[in-house]
Amino acid sequence: MKSGMEATVTEAIERALDEIKFGPDGLVPAIAQQHDTGEVLMMAWMNREAVRITLAEGRACYWSRSRQALWRKGETSGQVQRLHELRLDCDGDAVLLLVEQDGVACHTGRRSCFFRAWRNDQWSVIAAPQIPPEQLYPEQRD
């Protein structure tokens, strides 16, 4: 049985979910941005349950299309994203997570997944890894 406070929070989250226009695949694009600097960290996908968990726990949770499973950001790497605010775009079909990023956001060990820029007619790497990926994901070694 849920307490009055838990029921109120659950109802509020359900109302929030009803405003999001999830695609035919049940997903919505989600951009993660550092809350205080505006740095764009990554883009991922969320389904209803990922949004529900994110709002309930205050920690970013996404849907992995490759694994077909929920994943809490940092569950393997320790690079957690704490939610400061969830925003919905004008059409209701994309969300913006303003987060406090612990460490790096990218699986390549970079702070941001957006580490390549189109310069001089080619893609240029503009940020080096801060942490070796094998240090972030030691269980994935060959």
N, CA, C and O atoms as CSV, one atom per row, in Angstrom:
chain,resi,resn,atom,element,x,y,z
A,1,MET,N,N,0.836,-1.178,0.000
A,1,MET,CA,C,0.000,0.000,0.000
A,1,MET,C,C,0.888,1.251,0.000
A,1,MET,O,O,1.829,1.352,0.787
A,2,LYS,N,N,0.586,2.177,-0.869
A,2,LYS,CA,C,1.365,3.409,-0.990
A,2,LYS,C,C,0.879,4.457,-0.008
A,2,LYS,O,O,-0.317,4.601,0.245
A,3,SER,N,N,1.845,5.186,0.539
A,3,SER,CA,C,1.476,6.304,1.409
A,3,SER,C,C,0.869,7.411,0.550
A,3,SER,O,O,0.945,7.364,-0.678
A,4,GLY,N,N,0.270,8.399,1.197
A,4,GLY,CA,C,-0.324,9.521,0.470
A,4,GLY,C,C,0.695,10.259,-0.371
A,4,GLY,O,O,0.405,10.652,-1.501
A,5,MET,N,N,1.890,10.452,0.174
A,5,MET,CA,C,2.955,11.160,-0.548
A,5,MET,C,C,3.401,10.348,-1.765
A,5,MET,O,O,3.565,10.908,-2.849
A,6,GLU,N,N,3.599,9.036,-1.601
A,6,GLU,CA,C,4.006,8.180,-2.723
A,6,GLU,C,C,2.948,8.177,-3.816
A,6,GLU,O,O,3.281,8.229,-5.000
A,7,ALA,N,N,1.691,8.119,-3.436
A,7,ALA,CA,C,0.598,8.115,-4.414
A,7,ALA,C,C,0.568,9.425,-5.186
A,7,ALA,O,O,0.348,9.435,-6.397
A,8,THR,N,N,0.791,10.542,-4.475
A,8,THR,CA,C,0.800,11.849,-5.132
A,8,THR,C,C,1.936,11.943,-6.135
A,8,THR,O,O,1.742,12.439,-7.245
A,9,VAL,N,N,3.131,11.469,-5.757
A,9,VAL,CA,C,4.288,11.483,-6.661
A,9,VAL,C,C,4.012,10.591,-7.867
A,9,VAL,O,O,4.282,10.983,-9.002
A,10,THR,N,N,3.483,9.412,-7.632
A,10,THR,CA,C,3.169,8.485,-8.719
A,10,THR,C,C,2.159,9.098,-9.685
A,10,THR,O,O,2.319,8.991,-10.900
A,11,GLU,N,N,1.131,9.733,-9.156
A,11,GLU,CA,C,0.125,10.375,-10.004
A,11,GLU,C,C,0.741,11.501,-10.831
A,11,GLU,O,O,0.420,11.647,-12.011
A,12,ALA,N,N,1.606,12.285,-10.236
A,12,ALA,CA,C,2.265,13.383,-10.946
A,12,ALA,C,C,3.136,12.842,-12.072
A,12,ALA,O,O,3.146,13.394,-13.173
A,13,ILE,N,N,3.856,11.777,-11.805
A,13,ILE,CA,C,4.712,11.172,-12.840
A,13,ILE,C,C,3.850,10.644,-13.984
A,13,ILE,O,O,4.199,10.821,-15.151
A,14,GLU,N,N,2.747,10.006,-13.666
A,14,GLU,CA,C,1.858,9.488,-14.709
A,14,GLU,C,C,1.297,10.623,-15.565
A,14,GLU,O,O,1.159,10.471,-16.779
A,15,ARG,N,N,0.976,11.750,-14.947
A,15,ARG,CA,C,0.501,12.915,-15.716
A,15,ARG,C,C,1.609,13.424,-16.636
A,15,ARG,O,O,1.353,13.780,-17.786
A,16,ALA,N,N,2.822,13.456,-16.132
A,16,ALA,CA,C,3.961,13.890,-16.953
A,16,ALA,C,C,4.134,12.960,-18.144
A,16,ALA,O,O,4.341,13.422,-19.266
A,17,LEU,N,N,4.052,11.665,-17.914
A,17,LEU,CA,C,4.208,10.683,-18.991
A,17,LEU,C,C,3.133,10.849,-20.061
A,17,LEU,O,O,3.402,10.662,-21.248
A,18,ASP,N,N,1.927,11.195,-19.646
A,18,ASP,CA,C,0.829,11.359,-20.596
A,18,ASP,C,C,1.052,12.518,-21.560
A,18,ASP,O,O,0.452,12.544,-22.634
A,19,GLU,N,N,1.894,13.466,-21.204
A,19,GLU,CA,C,2.182,14.619,-22.060
A,19,GLU,C,C,3.269,14.330,-23.098
A,19,GLU,O,O,3.428,15.083,-24.059
A,20,ILE,N,N,4.008,13.252,-22.907
A,20,ILE,CA,C,5.114,12.923,-23.825
A,20,ILE,C,C,4.567,12.100,-24.988
A,20,ILE,O,O,3.836,11.130,-24.784
A,21,LYS,N,N,4.926,12.493,-26.202
A,21,LYS,CA,C,4.511,11.760,-27.402
A,21,LYS,C,C,5.614,10.777,-27.771
A,21,LYS,O,O,6.561,11.123,-28.478
A,22,PHE,N,N,5.479,9.562,-27.289
A,22,PHE,CA,C,6.424,8.513,-27.627
A,22,PHE,C,C,6.155,8.061,-29.051
A,22,PHE,O,O,5.003,8.030,-29.484
A,23,GLY,N,N,7.203,7.710,-29.783
A,23,GLY,CA,C,7.074,7.283,-31.167
A,23,GLY,C,C,6.409,5.924,-31.281
A,23,GLY,O,O,6.078,5.301,-30.272
A,24,PRO,N,N,6.210,5.457,-32.528
A,24,PRO,CA,C,5.570,4.158,-32.751
A,24,PRO,C,C,6.335,3.012,-32.096
A,24,PRO,O,O,5.760,1.968,-31.785
A,25,ASP,N,N,7.647,3.216,-31.889
A,25,ASP,CA,C,8.467,2.206,-31.224
A,25,ASP,C,C,8.431,2.344,-29.709
A,25,ASP,O,O,9.092,1.592,-28.993
A,26,GLY,N,N,7.645,3.322,-29.218
A,26,GLY,CA,C,7.531,3.525,-27.784
A,26,GLY,C,C,8.659,4.354,-27.191
A,26,GLY,O,O,8.807,4.423,-25.971
A,27,LEU,N,N,9.457,4.984,-28.052
A,27,LEU,CA,C,10.625,5.729,-27.591
A,27,LEU,C,C,10.512,7.218,-27.881
A,27,LEU,O,O,9.782,7.641,-28.778
A,28,VAL,N,N,11.246,7.999,-27.107
A,28,VAL,CA,C,11.352,9.433,-27.303
A,28,VAL,C,C,12.846,9.777,-27.241
A,28,VAL,O,O,13.555,9.264,-26.375
A,29,PRO,N,N,13.340,10.646,-28.155
A,29,PRO,CA,C,14.741,11.055,-28.069
A,29,PRO,C,C,14.964,11.898,-26.818
A,29,PRO,O,O,14.126,12.718,-26.442
A,30,ALA,N,N,16.116,11.675,-26.180
A,30,ALA,CA,C,16.454,12.365,-24.937
A,30,ALA,C,C,17.862,12.937,-25.040
A,30,ALA,O,O,18.825,12.208,-25.281
A,31,ILE,N,N,17.968,14.237,-24.857
A,31,ILE,CA,C,19.269,14.904,-24.852
A,31,ILE,C,C,19.643,15.157,-23.392
A,31,ILE,O,O,18.832,15.658,-22.614
A,32,ALA,N,N,20.877,14.807,-23.028
A,32,ALA,CA,C,21.387,15.101,-21.689
A,32,ALA,C,C,22.337,16.287,-21.790
A,32,ALA,O,O,23.252,16.302,-22.614
A,33,GLN,N,N,22.104,17.278,-20.939
A,33,GLN,CA,C,22.878,18.511,-20.944
A,33,GLN,C,C,23.306,18.813,-19.509
A,33,GLN,O,O,22.520,18.671,-18.572
A,34,GLN,N,N,24.566,19.233,-19.352
A,34,GLN,CA,C,25.052,19.628,-18.033
A,34,GLN,C,C,24.248,20.837,-17.568
A,34,GLN,O,O,24.182,21.846,-18.269
A,35,HIS,N,N,23.644,20.740,-16.406
A,35,HIS,CA,C,22.684,21.760,-15.954
A,35,HIS,C,C,23.289,23.141,-15.758
A,35,HIS,O,O,22.600,24.135,-15.984
A,36,ASP,N,N,24.553,23.246,-15.346
A,36,ASP,CA,C,25.094,24.560,-15.017
A,36,ASP,C,C,25.935,25.198,-16.117
A,36,ASP,O,O,26.128,26.414,-16.117
A,37,THR,N,N,26.441,24.390,-17.060
A,37,THR,CA,C,27.289,24.949,-18.121
A,37,THR,C,C,26.611,24.952,-19.480
A,37,THR,O,O,27.034,25.672,-20.385
A,38,GLY,N,N,25.551,24.146,-19.631
A,38,GLY,CA,C,24.884,24.041,-20.925
A,38,GLY,C,C,25.564,23.079,-21.876
A,38,GLY,O,O,25.113,22.916,-23.010
A,39,GLU,N,N,26.639,22.436,-21.444
A,39,GLU,CA,C,27.364,21.487,-22.301
A,39,GLU,C,C,26.443,20.319,-22.677
A,39,GLU,O,O,25.860,19.677,-21.803
A,40,VAL,N,N,26.318,20.050,-23.982
A,40,VAL,CA,C,25.532,18.912,-24.445
A,40,VAL,C,C,26.394,17.666,-24.268
A,40,VAL,O,O,27.499,17.581,-24.804
A,41,LEU,N,N,25.879,16.707,-23.517
A,41,LEU,CA,C,26.658,15.529,-23.158
A,41,LEU,C,C,26.388,14.329,-24.057
A,41,LEU,O,O,27.319,13.657,-24.499
A,42,MET,N,N,25.121,14.064,-24.323
A,42,MET,CA,C,24.792,12.858,-25.080
A,42,MET,C,C,23.345,12.888,-25.540
A,42,MET,O,O,22.540,13.702,-25.089
A,43,MET,N,N,23.044,11.980,-26.446
A,43,MET,CA,C,21.673,11.741,-26.900
A,43,MET,C,C,21.399,10.263,-26.690
A,43,MET,O,O,22.244,9.421,-26.992
A,44,ALA,N,N,20.243,9.952,-26.184
A,44,ALA,CA,C,19.856,8.559,-25.975
A,44,ALA,C,C,18.353,8.453,-26.208
A,44,ALA,O,O,17.722,9.395,-26.687
A,45,TRP,N,N,17.795,7.319,-25.871
A,45,TRP,CA,C,16.360,7.081,-26.040
A,45,TRP,C,C,15.762,6.715,-24.699
A,45,TRP,O,O,16.421,6.118,-23.847
A,46,MET,N,N,14.509,7.080,-24.525
A,46,MET,CA,C,13.777,6.717,-23.312
A,46,MET,C,C,12.420,6.158,-23.707
A,46,MET,O,O,11.785,6.631,-24.650
A,47,ASN,N,N,11.986,5.142,-22.967
A,47,ASN,CA,C,10.608,4.688,-23.084
A,47,ASN,C,C,9.872,5.156,-21.827
A,47,ASN,O,O,10.461,5.831,-20.982
A,48,ARG,N,N,8.599,4.807,-21.697
A,48,ARG,CA,C,7.818,5.280,-20.549
A,48,ARG,C,C,8.458,4.883,-19.225
A,48,ARG,O,O,8.530,5.692,-18.300
A,49,GLU,N,N,8.916,3.657,-19.136
A,49,GLU,CA,C,9.490,3.183,-17.879
A,49,GLU,C,C,10.791,3.909,-17.553
A,49,GLU,O,O,11.061,4.192,-16.385
A,50,ALA,N,N,11.598,4.214,-18.562
A,50,ALA,CA,C,12.845,4.953,-18.328
A,50,ALA,C,C,12.545,6.349,-17.794
A,50,ALA,O,O,13.219,6.820,-16.878
A,51,VAL,N,N,11.541,7.013,-18.359
A,51,VAL,CA,C,11.158,8.336,-17.861
A,51,VAL,C,C,10.615,8.213,-16.443
A,51,VAL,O,O,10.954,9.010,-15.568
A,52,ARG,N,N,9.771,7.210,-16.221
A,52,ARG,CA,C,9.193,6.987,-14.894
A,52,ARG,C,C,10.300,6.800,-13.844
A,52,ARG,O,O,10.265,7.419,-12.781
A,53,ILE,N,N,11.264,5.958,-14.149
A,53,ILE,CA,C,12.373,5.695,-13.214
A,53,ILE,C,C,13.201,6.956,-12.995
A,53,ILE,O,O,13.570,7.274,-11.864
A,54,THR,N,N,13.490,7.670,-14.078
A,54,THR,CA,C,14.282,8.899,-13.977
A,54,THR,C,C,13.615,9.896,-13.042
A,54,THR,O,O,14.272,10.471,-12.174
A,55,LEU,N,N,12.316,10.105,-13.214
A,55,LEU,CA,C,11.602,11.053,-12.367
A,55,LEU,C,C,11.488,10.558,-10.921
A,55,LEU,O,O,11.602,11.348,-9.984
A,56,ALA,N,N,11.268,9.283,-10.746
A,56,ALA,CA,C,11.099,8.731,-9.393
A,56,ALA,C,C,12.418,8.697,-8.616
A,56,ALA,O,O,12.443,8.962,-7.414
A,57,GLU,N,N,13.507,8.371,-9.308
A,57,GLU,CA,C,14.794,8.200,-8.620
A,57,GLU,C,C,15.685,9.434,-8.668
A,57,GLU,O,O,16.609,9.564,-7.865
A,58,GLY,N,N,15.409,10.355,-9.621
A,58,GLY,CA,C,16.268,11.524,-9.756
A,58,GLY,C,C,17.614,11.199,-10.368
A,58,GLY,O,O,18.584,11.934,-10.186
A,59,ARG,N,N,17.668,10.115,-11.082
A,59,ARG,CA,C,18.890,9.644,-11.746
A,59,ARG,C,C,18.510,9.184,-13.142
A,59,ARG,O,O,17.510,8.489,-13.322
A,60,ALA,N,N,19.324,9.580,-14.148
A,60,ALA,CA,C,18.974,9.279,-15.540
A,60,ALA,C,C,18.952,7.780,-15.814
A,60,ALA,O,O,19.872,7.041,-15.464
A,61,CYS,N,N,17.869,7.367,-16.451
A,61,CYS,CA,C,17.686,5.995,-16.906
A,61,CYS,C,C,17.247,6.067,-18.365
A,61,CYS,O,O,16.391,6.879,-18.717
A,62,TYR,N,N,17.822,5.229,-19.206
A,62,TYR,CA,C,17.534,5.249,-20.635
A,62,TYR,C,C,17.135,3.858,-21.102
A,62,TYR,O,O,17.190,2.882,-20.355
A,63,TRP,N,N,16.726,3.805,-22.380
A,63,TRP,CA,C,16.408,2.530,-23.030
A,63,TRP,C,C,17.510,2.237,-24.030
A,63,TRP,O,O,17.773,3.041,-24.924
A,64,SER,N,N,18.152,1.094,-23.885
A,64,SER,CA,C,19.184,0.676,-24.821
A,64,SER,C,C,18.528,-0.077,-25.965
A,64,SER,O,O,17.964,-1.155,-25.773
A,65,ARG,N,N,18.606,0.496,-27.147
A,65,ARG,CA,C,18.015,-0.178,-28.305
A,65,ARG,C,C,18.814,-1.423,-28.672
A,65,ARG,O,O,18.234,-2.413,-29.115
A,66,SER,N,N,20.129,-1.391,-28.496
A,66,SER,CA,C,20.944,-2.555,-28.860
A,66,SER,C,C,20.725,-3.731,-27.903
A,66,SER,O,O,20.705,-4.884,-28.333
A,67,ARG,N,N,20.562,-3.446,-26.625
A,67,ARG,CA,C,20.348,-4.509,-25.638
A,67,ARG,C,C,18.872,-4.787,-25.377
A,67,ARG,O,O,18.515,-5.788,-24.755
A,68,GLN,N,N,18.001,-3.865,-25.872
A,68,GLN,CA,C,16.562,-3.973,-25.616
A,68,GLN,C,C,16.292,-4.091,-24.116
A,68,GLN,O,O,15.571,-4.975,-23.652
A,69,ALA,N,N,16.910,-3.149,-23.372
A,69,ALA,CA,C,16.780,-3.169,-21.926
A,69,ALA,C,C,16.979,-1.758,-21.359
A,69,ALA,O,O,17.605,-0.901,-21.983
A,70,LEU,N,N,16.433,-1.544,-20.171
A,70,LEU,CA,C,16.669,-0.293,-19.463
A,70,LEU,C,C,18.104,-0.264,-18.967
A,70,LEU,O,O,18.675,-1.301,-18.630
A,71,TRP,N,N,18.690,0.946,-18.923
A,71,TRP,CA,C,20.005,1.088,-18.286
A,71,TRP,C,C,20.086,2.416,-17.562
A,71,TRP,O,O,19.808,3.477,-18.119
A,72,ARG,N,N,20.468,2.322,-16.327
A,72,ARG,CA,C,20.682,3.518,-15.521
A,72,ARG,C,C,22.079,4.025,-15.837
A,72,ARG,O,O,23.062,3.297,-15.696
A,73,LYS,N,N,22.158,5.272,-16.264
A,73,LYS,CA,C,23.444,5.858,-16.636
A,73,LYS,C,C,24.409,5.705,-15.466
A,73,LYS,O,O,24.131,6.148,-14.352
A,74,GLY,N,N,25.539,5.076,-15.737
A,74,GLY,CA,C,26.568,4.890,-14.723
A,74,GLY,C,C,26.499,3.578,-13.980
A,74,GLY,O,O,27.327,3.335,-13.102
A,75,GLU,N,N,25.530,2.709,-14.300
A,75,GLU,CA,C,25.400,1.459,-13.549
A,75,GLU,C,C,26.628,0.562,-13.719
A,75,GLU,O,O,26.956,-0.209,-12.817
A,76,THR,N,N,27.302,0.652,-14.851
A,76,THR,CA,C,28.518,-0.125,-15.081
A,76,THR,C,C,29.760,0.729,-14.903
A,76,THR,O,O,30.734,0.299,-14.285
A,77,SER,N,N,29.725,1.935,-15.444
A,77,SER,CA,C,30.911,2.799,-15.480
A,77,SER,C,C,31.104,3.643,-14.225
A,77,SER,O,O,32.212,4.102,-13.948
A,78,GLY,N,N,30.027,3.849,-13.463
A,78,GLY,CA,C,30.101,4.736,-12.309
A,78,GLY,C,C,29.932,6.198,-12.666
A,78,GLY,O,O,30.012,7.056,-11.787
A,79,GLN,N,N,29.701,6.505,-13.934
A,79,GLN,CA,C,29.573,7.882,-14.418
A,79,GLN,C,C,28.102,8.289,-14.416
A,79,GLN,O,O,27.479,8.385,-15.474
A,80,VAL,N,N,27.559,8.524,-13.247
A,80,VAL,CA,C,26.126,8.746,-13.018
A,80,VAL,C,C,25.683,10.138,-13.469
A,80,VAL,O,O,26.452,11.099,-13.419
A,81,GLN,N,N,24.430,10.223,-13.907
A,81,GLN,CA,C,23.792,11.507,-14.213
A,81,GLN,C,C,22.654,11.717,-13.215
A,81,GLN,O,O,21.682,10.963,-13.207
A,82,ARG,N,N,22.780,12.741,-12.377
A,82,ARG,CA,C,21.713,13.097,-11.442
A,82,ARG,C,C,20.828,14.160,-12.088
A,82,ARG,O,O,21.317,15.179,-12.575
A,83,LEU,N,N,19.546,13.912,-12.087
A,83,LEU,CA,C,18.585,14.801,-12.740
A,83,LEU,C,C,18.358,16.077,-11.935
A,83,LEU,O,O,18.067,16.024,-10.740
A,84,HIS,N,N,18.492,17.218,-12.597
A,84,HIS,CA,C,18.123,18.508,-12.000
A,84,HIS,C,C,16.754,18.931,-12.497
A,84,HIS,O,O,15.948,19.478,-11.745
A,85,GLU,N,N,16.496,18.667,-13.792
A,85,GLU,CA,C,15.210,19.068,-14.366
A,85,GLU,C,C,14.977,18.281,-15.646
A,85,GLU,O,O,15.912,18.014,-16.401
A,86,LEU,N,N,13.735,17.915,-15.882
A,86,LEU,CA,C,13.335,17.289,-17.140
A,86,LEU,C,C,12.486,18.299,-17.894
A,86,LEU,O,O,11.542,18.865,-17.342
A,87,ARG,N,N,12.824,18.520,-19.156
A,87,ARG,CA,C,12.066,19.457,-19.986
A,87,ARG,C,C,11.487,18.731,-21.188
A,87,ARG,O,O,12.050,17.750,-21.674
A,88,LEU,N,N,10.357,19.229,-21.653
A,88,LEU,CA,C,9.659,18.672,-22.802
A,88,LEU,C,C,9.622,19.723,-23.896
A,88,LEU,O,O,9.316,20.885,-23.626
A,89,ASP,N,N,9.929,19.333,-25.129
A,89,ASP,CA,C,9.937,20.324,-26.210
A,89,ASP,C,C,8.511,20.707,-26.604
A,89,ASP,O,O,7.539,20.121,-26.128
A,90,CYS,N,N,8.411,21.707,-27.488
A,90,CYS,CA,C,7.121,22.295,-27.856
A,90,CYS,C,C,6.145,21.291,-28.461
A,90,CYS,O,O,4.935,21.422,-28.278
A,91,ASP,N,N,6.650,20.298,-29.174
A,91,ASP,CA,C,5.785,19.296,-29.792
A,91,ASP,C,C,5.517,18.107,-28.874
A,91,ASP,O,O,4.661,17.270,-29.163
A,92,GLY,N,N,6.247,18.040,-27.779
A,92,GLY,CA,C,6.071,16.932,-26.840
A,92,GLY,C,C,6.748,15.653,-27.273
A,92,GLY,O,O,6.519,14.597,-26.683
A,93,ASP,N,N,7.590,15.733,-28.312
A,93,ASP,CA,C,8.180,14.502,-28.851
A,93,ASP,C,C,9.697,14.395,-28.657
A,93,ASP,O,O,10.354,13.606,-29.337
A,94,ALA,N,N,10.248,15.179,-27.741
A,94,ALA,CA,C,11.672,15.083,-27.371
A,94,ALA,C,C,11.804,15.632,-25.957
A,94,ALA,O,O,11.093,16.557,-25.565
A,95,VAL,N,N,12.725,15.046,-25.202
A,95,VAL,CA,C,12.954,15.514,-23.841
A,95,VAL,C,C,14.399,15.962,-23.672
A,95,VAL,O,O,15.306,15.490,-24.357
A,96,LEU,N,N,14.580,16.880,-22.747
A,96,LEU,CA,C,15.890,17.399,-22.391
A,96,LEU,C,C,16.092,17.136,-20.911
A,96,LEU,O,O,15.293,17.567,-20.080
A,97,LEU,N,N,17.164,16.426,-20.585
A,97,LEU,CA,C,17.499,16.180,-19.193
A,97,LEU,C,C,18.620,17.125,-18.794
A,97,LEU,O,O,19.715,17.058,-19.351
A,98,LEU,N,N,18.359,17.995,-17.844
A,98,LEU,CA,C,19.409,18.834,-17.280
A,98,LEU,C,C,19.966,18.047,-16.110
A,98,LEU,O,O,19.257,17.768,-15.143
A,99,VAL,N,N,21.239,17.691,-16.203
A,99,VAL,CA,C,21.833,16.753,-15.259
A,99,VAL,C,C,23.120,17.282,-14.644
A,99,VAL,O,O,23.733,18.230,-15.134
A,100,GLU,N,N,23.499,16.641,-13.566
A,100,GLU,CA,C,24.831,16.791,-12.995
A,100,GLU,C,C,25.559,15.511,-13.382
A,100,GLU,O,O,25.261,14.432,-12.869
A,101,GLN,N,N,26.513,15.647,-14.290
A,101,GLN,CA,C,27.247,14.491,-14.796
A,101,GLN,C,C,28.454,14.227,-13.910
A,101,GLN,O,O,29.308,15.098,-13.745
A,102,ASP,N,N,28.528,13.034,-13.341
A,102,ASP,CA,C,29.729,12.602,-12.624
A,102,ASP,C,C,30.694,12.047,-13.654
A,102,ASP,O,O,30.387,11.050,-14.307
A,103,GLY,N,N,31.854,12.668,-13.814
A,103,GLY,CA,C,32.857,12.166,-14.747
A,103,GLY,C,C,32.465,12.381,-16.191
A,103,GLY,O,O,32.022,13.462,-16.578
A,104,VAL,N,N,32.634,11.330,-16.986
A,104,VAL,CA,C,32.410,11.418,-18.431
A,104,VAL,C,C,31.040,10.855,-18.795
A,104,VAL,O,O,30.496,10.014,-18.080
A,105,ALA,N,N,30.485,11.328,-19.917
A,105,ALA,CA,C,29.180,10.851,-20.365
A,105,ALA,C,C,29.296,9.808,-21.473
A,105,ALA,O,O,28.399,8.983,-21.647
A,106,CYS,N,N,30.387,9.842,-22.214
A,106,CYS,CA,C,30.527,8.996,-23.404
A,106,CYS,C,C,31.242,7.686,-23.097
A,106,CYS,O,O,32.183,7.648,-22.304
A,107,HIS,N,N,30.783,6.615,-23.736
A,107,HIS,CA,C,31.412,5.308,-23.544
A,107,HIS,C,C,32.844,5.271,-24.085
A,107,HIS,O,O,33.582,4.323,-23.815
A,108,THR,N,N,33.240,6.296,-24.844
A,108,THR,CA,C,34.624,6.373,-25.349
A,108,THR,C,C,35.561,7.001,-24.326
A,108,THR,O,O,36.759,7.128,-24.576
A,109,GLY,N,N,35.017,7.395,-23.171
A,109,GLY,CA,C,35.822,8.013,-22.127
A,109,GLY,C,C,35.911,9.524,-22.225
A,109,GLY,O,O,36.673,10.156,-21.493
A,110,ARG,N,N,35.135,10.102,-23.128
A,110,ARG,CA,C,35.115,11.562,-23.291
A,110,ARG,C,C,33.972,12.162,-22.477
A,110,ARG,O,O,32.985,11.493,-22.172
A,111,ARG,N,N,34.128,13.420,-22.138
A,111,ARG,CA,C,33.102,14.124,-21.365
A,111,ARG,C,C,31.778,14.141,-22.123
A,111,ARG,O,O,30.723,13.938,-21.522
A,112,SER,N,N,31.816,14.382,-23.435
A,112,SER,CA,C,30.631,14.470,-24.275
A,112,SER,C,C,30.731,13.482,-25.429
A,112,SER,O,O,31.826,13.180,-25.903
A,113,CYS,N,N,29.594,12.986,-25.874
A,113,CYS,CA,C,29.562,12.124,-27.058
A,113,CYS,C,C,29.783,12.935,-28.337
A,113,CYS,O,O,30.069,12.370,-29.393
A,114,PHE,N,N,29.650,14.242,-28.239
A,114,PHE,CA,C,29.797,15.115,-29.413
A,114,PHE,C,C,31.231,15.637,-29.476
A,114,PHE,O,O,31.484,16.824,-29.269
A,115,PHE,N,N,32.163,14.730,-29.765
A,115,PHE,CA,C,33.589,15.071,-29.753
A,115,PHE,C,C,34.196,15.180,-31.154
A,115,PHE,O,O,35.413,15.298,-31.297
A,116,ARG,N,N,33.354,15.142,-32.181
A,116,ARG,CA,C,33.842,15.332,-33.552
A,116,ARG,C,C,33.149,16.543,-34.162
A,116,ARG,O,O,31.939,16.721,-34.023
A,117,ALA,N,N,33.938,17.372,-34.839
A,117,ALA,CA,C,33.403,18.580,-35.474
A,117,ALA,C,C,33.788,18.585,-36.951
A,117,ALA,O,O,34.886,18.170,-37.320
A,118,TRP,N,N,32.870,19.058,-37.785
A,118,TRP,CA,C,33.133,19.179,-39.219
A,118,TRP,C,C,33.960,20.442,-39.433
A,118,TRP,O,O,33.450,21.558,-39.328
A,119,ARG,N,N,35.225,20.252,-39.731
A,119,ARG,CA,C,36.143,21.375,-39.925
A,119,ARG,C,C,37.045,21.090,-41.116
A,119,ARG,O,O,37.561,19.983,-41.270
A,120,ASN,N,N,37.224,22.090,-41.944
A,120,ASN,CA,C,38.092,21.950,-43.118
A,120,ASN,C,C,37.722,20.733,-43.957
A,120,ASN,O,O,38.581,19.959,-44.379
A,121,ASP,N,N,36.419,20.588,-44.186
A,121,ASP,CA,C,35.877,19.523,-45.035
A,121,ASP,C,C,36.158,18.114,-44.527
A,121,ASP,O,O,36.265,17.175,-45.315
A,122,GLN,N,N,36.276,17.969,-43.215
A,122,GLN,CA,C,36.454,16.620,-42.650
A,122,GLN,C,C,36.042,16.616,-41.175
A,122,GLN,O,O,35.936,17.664,-40.537
A,123,TRP,N,N,35.815,15.423,-40.659
A,123,TRP,CA,C,35.507,15.279,-39.242
A,123,TRP,C,C,36.799,15.330,-38.461
A,123,TRP,O,O,37.733,14.572,-38.722
A,124,SER,N,N,36.841,16.228,-37.504
A,124,SER,CA,C,38.015,16.378,-36.650
A,124,SER,C,C,37.644,16.037,-35.212
A,124,SER,O,O,36.605,16.466,-34.711
A,125,VAL,N,N,38.500,15.263,-34.554
A,125,VAL,CA,C,38.303,14.945,-33.142
A,125,VAL,C,C,38.730,16.168,-32.334
A,125,VAL,O,O,39.866,16.629,-32.443
A,126,ILE,N,N,37.809,16.687,-31.524
A,126,ILE,CA,C,38.091,17.917,-30.787
A,126,ILE,C,C,38.213,17.701,-29.278
A,126,ILE,O,O,38.411,18.657,-28.528
A,127,ALA,N,N,38.095,16.453,-28.834
A,127,ALA,CA,C,38.232,16.154,-27.407
A,127,ALA,C,C,38.833,14.766,-27.242
A,127,ALA,O,O,38.361,13.795,-27.833
A,128,ALA,N,N,39.860,14.691,-26.445
A,128,ALA,CA,C,40.520,13.407,-26.160
A,128,ALA,C,C,39.788,12.700,-25.021
A,128,ALA,O,O,39.114,13.345,-24.218
A,129,PRO,N,N,39.919,11.382,-24.952
A,129,PRO,CA,C,39.332,10.660,-23.816
A,129,PRO,C,C,39.959,11.127,-22.500
A,129,PRO,O,O,41.163,11.371,-22.422
A,130,GLN,N,N,39.129,11.243,-21.486
A,130,GLN,CA,C,39.599,11.575,-20.145
A,130,GLN,C,C,39.867,10.325,-19.325
A,130,GLN,O,O,40.656,10.337,-18.380
A,131,ILE,N,N,39.195,9.245,-19.703
A,131,ILE,CA,C,39.330,7.953,-19.041
A,131,ILE,C,C,39.385,6.888,-20.131
A,131,ILE,O,O,38.570,6.920,-21.052
A,132,PRO,N,N,40.332,5.936,-20.052
A,132,PRO,CA,C,40.342,4.861,-21.050
A,132,PRO,C,C,39.050,4.036,-20.960
A,132,PRO,O,O,38.634,3.656,-19.866
A,133,PRO,N,N,38.412,3.758,-22.115
A,133,PRO,CA,C,37.152,3.001,-22.092
A,133,PRO,C,C,37.272,1.663,-21.358
A,133,PRO,O,O,36.321,1.235,-20.705
A,134,GLU,N,N,38.419,1.004,-21.457
A,134,GLU,CA,C,38.576,-0.280,-20.768
A,134,GLU,C,C,38.582,-0.115,-19.250
A,134,GLU,O,O,38.329,-1.076,-18.523
A,135,GLN,N,N,38.863,1.075,-18.773
A,135,GLN,CA,C,38.784,1.366,-17.335
A,135,GLN,C,C,37.318,1.563,-16.938
A,135,GLN,O,O,36.913,1.189,-15.838
A,136,LEU,N,N,36.528,2.151,-17.837
A,136,LEU,CA,C,35.103,2.350,-17.575
A,136,LEU,C,C,34.325,1.041,-17.610
A,136,LEU,O,O,33.411,0.822,-16.815
A,137,TYR,N,N,34.701,0.188,-18.536
A,137,TYR,CA,C,33.965,-1.068,-18.758
A,137,TYR,C,C,34.915,-2.260,-18.750
A,137,TYR,O,O,35.105,-2.887,-19.791
A,138,PRO,N,N,35.512,-2.591,-17.619
A,138,PRO,CA,C,36.521,-3.658,-17.573
A,138,PRO,C,C,35.996,-5.032,-17.961
A,138,PRO,O,O,36.756,-5.870,-18.448
A,139,GLU,N,N,34.692,-5.277,-17.750
A,139,GLU,CA,C,34.128,-6.589,-18.079
A,139,GLU,C,C,33.976,-6.812,-19.569
A,139,GLU,O,O,33.684,-7.931,-19.990
A,140,GLN,N,N,34.168,-5.765,-20.393
A,140,GLN,CA,C,33.998,-5.891,-21.837
A,140,GLN,C,C,35.314,-6.170,-22.545
A,140,GLN,O,O,35.366,-6.106,-23.773
A,141,ARG,N,N,36.370,-6.474,-21.816
A,141,ARG,CA,C,37.662,-6.767,-22.446
A,141,ARG,C,C,37.577,-8.085,-23.196
A,141,ARG,O,O,36.860,-9.001,-22.793
A,142,ASP,N,N,38.321,-8.166,-24.294
A,142,ASP,CA,C,38.338,-9.411,-25.095
A,142,ASP,C,C,39.264,-10.438,-24.483
A,142,ASP,O,O,39.404,-11.538,-25.016
